[in-house]
Amino acid sequence: MNKMKKMLSLAVALCMFCGIAASASASTFTDAHGNVIELDEALEAYTNVTLAGADDAARKGETNLGDLWTDALRWFAVSGAINEYWEEDDVTAGNTAIAVDADRVVALWNGGNLRADVAEGKFGAEQLAEVLPYPNKVAVVYMTGAQLAEALEAASQGLPYSEESADACASFMQVSGLKYTVDTKVAYDRGEAYGDKGIWFKAASLGRVHVEEVNGQPFDSEAVYAVITSNANFNGMDSSYIFPAAAEANEKSTITTAVVRDVIWLYIAAELNNIIGDSYAQAQGRVTVQ
């Protein structure tokens, strides 16, 4: 299936899930990269709770919006819906499904890429575009448990949140499929500087992050996990230096053709029947910052 067919397939799926006609009206939104994109005004859902993304909420700790967002990404992989969105080169190479069992699939999403609240009540495509004003694609990175722990360690380096550390806290990871604790009393062990902003450093050692479990199972530093995330993290955004290193080491790691905002809509429609209810009333206890 070529890329055009894949994108058409995703559009058709959205129409089917949301019960809308193919000729639905659209408005435009200029994303953070200056791209003008069409937003389907017929996409509509409801939330019984406010989903917290404004005021750097997702940089400070776990939020209900972070839980929803990462649940959608993990669902996309575990449900098999992702299998329609591999690049042609992946399909040719036989990379047509997630290569680990569901209990080793997790999702990570950096809090700096959750930019706005979704207010209680009806919301549409424009509200999700305000939450994520970037044209991110879904990516899969295969990591060992040791690499996953280092990724979380590096992502936590700006904590505890303050005005001075707010930019560094953009890398803090919201998660689905795992639980972890950040002990901010333990100083982050700064290694060499990473990136061109001068605010992130590689982890010289690990000590402030403890992974408690993965999908209800003991964490295994030697196991291989499929990390569902964004193309930006895949390419090493913010503190994510371990992502491109892990991707290079495992050729099944890849960026799909699926647009993250579309995947969130698919999850809300398919799994939540277009209503975000009390299960997302508050953060679900996946991340402890102490």
N, C-alpha and C positions, 0 to 999 in steps of 0.2 A: 504494500500500500504506500503510495507516494505521499509527500507532505500535504499537498492540496487535498487529497482524499481524507487524510487524517483530520485536518482542520474542519473540513465539511462535516465529517463524522461527529466531531465534538460539538459543532453548532447544532446538528440535528439532535444529538443527545440532550443538549440543553433545552431545546424546544420540547422534546418528548417529556423530560422530567418536569418541566415547569408548565406544561399544558398550554403553550403559546403557538401562534401561527408563524410560519416562516417569514411572513411579511411584516413582522413586528416593527414598530417605530423605533428610532434610534436617536440618541444625542451624541455629542462628542465630549471628550475629556483629553486634556493635554497632560501627558504623564511627566514624570520627573526627568526624563531624557529629552523632552520636547516633542515627542511623538504625539500626533493627534489620532486618537483611537475612537472607534464607534462604540457606544454603550447601548445595549439593548434595554430600552425603557420598560419592556414588558416583563423582564426578570423581576420577580417580587417575592419577598419572604417576610417573616415576622419574627421578632425576638421579644420574649417576655421579660428580658433582663437587659440592662445596658452592658455591652461588651467593651471592656476597658482597653483603650489604646492611646488615648490622648495624654498629654502632660508627661510623656516619657514613661507611662505606666509599665510597659513591657520591657523597659530597660532596668527596672528596679527589682523585679521579681516575677514570679509566675502570675499570669492573668487568665481570666476566663476566655478572652479573645485569643490568647496564645494557645490555650488548650483546644479551642475549636479549630484554629488554623492548622495546628499540627495533626489533630485527629483527622482532618480532611486529607492531608497529604499521606498519612499512614494508610487510611482507608483506600485511597486511590491505588496504592501499591498492593495491599493485601487482598483487595477485592478482585484484582486482575484487570480492573479498568485501564490501568496504565499500559497494558499489553498492546493497545491499539496505537500507541504514540511513540514507539521507538523510531529512531532515524533509520533510513534505508540501509546505511552501512552496518548498523547493529543487527538488523534483520538478516542481512547477507551473511554476517558472521555468526548467526545462530543465537544472538542475544535477544530473545523474544519474551522473556518472563523474568521476574525477580528470582535470583539464583540461590536464595536461602529460604528456610521455612519461616512462616509468619511470626513465630516467637522470637525471631532474630531480625525483625524489621522494626525500625524506629524512625521517627521524624524529628528533625531539628529545624528551628526557624529563629533567626536572630531578631531580638526585640526591637532593634532600630528600624526594622522594616514593617513595623505595625504602628502606623502614624496617627490614627484617629479612633475615637469611639464609634461604635454603632449603637445609636440611641434606641431605647425601648420603643417598640412599635414596628410599623412597616418600614422596610428599607429595600433599596434596589441596587443596580449595578454601580451607580455613581458613589454610593456610600462605600462599597468595597474598593472602588478605585481610589477613594480618599484614604482608606486604610493602607493600601499598598499602591503608591503612585509610580511603580516601576514595572516594566514589561517582563517580569521574571518568568522563567520556564521551570518546570519540575525536573530535578536532577536526582540521580541515584549514585551514591558513593559507597563502595564496599570498603569497610574499615575493620581492622582487628579491634578487639576490645581495648587494647592498650592505646591504639590511635584514637578511639572514641573518647576514652578518658582524658587524653591529652587535649583533644578538641574542646571538651567542656572546661578543662582547667584554663586553657587560653582564653576561652570566651568569658570566663568569670573575672578576668584580671582587673576590670574597672570597679568591681564591687568592693565595699558598699557604695551605693549610688550617692553622689553629691553633685553640686553644680560644677565642681572642678572635674569630676570623673564622668560626667554625663555622656560626653562623646565616646569615651572608651567603653562605656556600658552598652553602646549600640550592639556590641557583639554578643551580649548575654543571650543564652539559648532557651527559648520555649521548647517544650518537648512533648512527644507522645510515644508511648511504648516503653518508657523507662522512668525511674525515679532517681534523683540525685540530690546531694546536699553540698552547699558551699559554706565552708567555715571561714568567714571573713576575718577571724582573729589570726588566721595563718596568713602571713604575707605572701603575695604572689612572687615567685622566684623568677625575676626577669632575666631572660637570656638576651640574645641579640635583637635589635630593633627590627620590626616587621612593618612593611608598607611605607607609604610616602607621607603619612600624616604625623608621624612621630609620637603616636599615642598607644601603639600596641607593640608588644614584645613576645617573642617566642618563650615557651615555658622551659626554663633550665632544669626544672625538676617538678614533680607532681606532689601535691600535699594538701591543697585546700578543697579539692573536690573529691567526694566519695560517691560512686555509683552504687546505689542500694540494690536495684533489681532491674531486669529487662523483661517486660511482659510477664511479670510474676515469677520469673526464673532467676537463679543466681547469676550475677554478672560474671562473665568469663573473659579475662584479658586476652586469651589466645583465640577465642572464637571469632568468626567473621560475621559482621553485622551489615545489613543493608540500611544505609542512612538516606532517608528521603528528605530532600532539601531544595534549595534554589540553584539555578545556574551561577548566581553571583557567589555563593559559598563554594560551589564546585571549583570556581576559578580563583578562590583565595581571598574574597572580600573581607575587610575588617581584620579580625584576628584568625581567620580560617586558613592559616598556612598549611595545616595538616591535610585539608581536603584535596588540593591538587596533588600533593605527595601520595596520598592514599589512592587517588584515582589513577595516577600513573602506574602504581604498583598492581592494580587489578583492572584488566582490560574490559571487564564487564561494566565498570563504572561509566556513566554516560549522562548526557543532557537529552531529555525527551523533547518532543514538539508541543507538549501540553502546557498551556498558559495557566499559571497558578490561580489567578482569580477565577478562571473557568472551572477549575477543579474544586474550588471552595463552593461554587454554586452547585456543582454536581453532587457534592456531599450533602449539602443542606437539603437539596431536593430528594435525593435517593434514600438517605439515612434518617433525616429528620422531618421529612414530609413538609418541608418549607417552614417549619416552626422551630425556633430555638427556645427550648424550655428550661425547666428548673435544673436540669442536669448541668447546665452551664451558668447557673446563678452566681457561682464564685469559682475561684481557682480550686483545682481538684487535688492539691497536695502532691504534685509531682516533683516540685522543686522546693527545697528548704534553704533559705538564705539566713544564716545565723552569725 
